[in-house]
Amino acid sequence: QVQLVESGGGLVQPGESLRLSCASSESAFRGWPMGWYRQTPGKQREMVAIITGDGRIKYADSVKGRFTISRDNAKDAVYLQMNNLHTEDTAVYYCYGNADVGGTNGDYWGHGTQVTVSS
């Protein structure tokens, strides 16, 4: 079973940094898009950053210049470096991956990691 497991969330003060990591259980995501979404109570899940299999990147406008997404295909992992965090960045962050498993393409999600930015 394909799994994505996040780590690295926590409680920080405004202006501080966090690094999220996401590891997959197999190499199914190699060559396919991976990324990060976030969700707050009562709101829809929103895209934070996406990186394609060939390294093209898209960021939400709200995080441009502060967040950096990267991936390590050898480790089947994706990362999100979050700098200068704002209180409005508080959310559950979900790792996302698109993969072709057994001939069927689909979207996969981690269970989420809480990021809280508060003074």
N, C-alpha and C positions, 0 to 999 in steps of 0.2 A: 504494500500500500504506500502510495506516495505521500510524504509528509513534509511540511515546512515548519521549522521550529525557530521562534524568535527569542532573542535575549538582549539585555542591555537597557531596558527601561528603568525608570526610577523617578525620584523626586529631586529636582534641582531648583535653583533660584533663577530669576530672570537674568539673562546675559551669560549664563553658563552653557556648558556643552554636554552632549551625550552622544554615544555611538551605539546604534542598533545593529545587530547581526542576525542573519537568517541562514540557517543551514537546511539543505534538503536531504532526504533520506536516500536519494539515488541521483543518477546523472540525467534524469529525464528532462531537466530544465536547460541543459546545455544547448545553446543556440536559440533559445526562445526568450521572450521578454520576461523580466522579473522586476519587482518593484515594491513600493510601500504605499499603503493607503492608511487613512486614519478616520476615526469616528468618535463623535461626542454624543452624549445622550440626547435623543430627540432629533438628531440630524442624520442625513444620509452619509454613507461612507464616501470619502473624497480621495482622489488621487493626490499623492504627495510627490512622488518621483517614480519614473519608469526608465529602465535601461533595456534596450533590445539586445538580442544575441550578438549583434555586431557592434555594440557599444554606443548606439545613438541614445541620447538622454532627453527626457522631458521633465520639467519641474512645474509644480503649481506656482502661480505668480506670487503667492504669499510666502514662499520659502526660497525663492531665487536669491542667490548671493549669500544665503545662510546655511543651506543644507547641501550636502554632496552625496550622491549615490555612486556606488561602485560595485563591481562583482568580481569574483574569483572563480573562473570556470573550472579550474583544476580542483577546487574544493566544493564546487556546486553551492556557492554561497553568494549572498548579496548583503551589502552594508549600507547604512545611512548615517553619515556624520552630520550631526545637528549642532550648529554653533549659534551663539547669540539667541538663545531660546527666549521666546516671548510667552506670556501667560496664555495667550490664545493658541499656542501649540499644544496645550494640554489635551490629551486624547488617548484612546487606545490605538496603537499602531499595529497594523496587520501586514505581514509579508505576503506578497502575491507572486505567483508564478504561472505561466502558461506552458503547457507541456503536451507532447504527443506520447501517450502511453498506450501501448497495445494497439496502435493504429487509430486511436481516438484522441482528438485534440480537446483539451479542456482547461479550465481555470482552477487553480488550487490556492488555498488560503491557510495561513498559520492561525493559531488560536488567539494571537494578539498579545501585546505587551503594553502595560500602562506607562505613559509619560506624563508626569505632573510638573508643571512649572509654576512655582508659587514662592512668594517672599514670606 
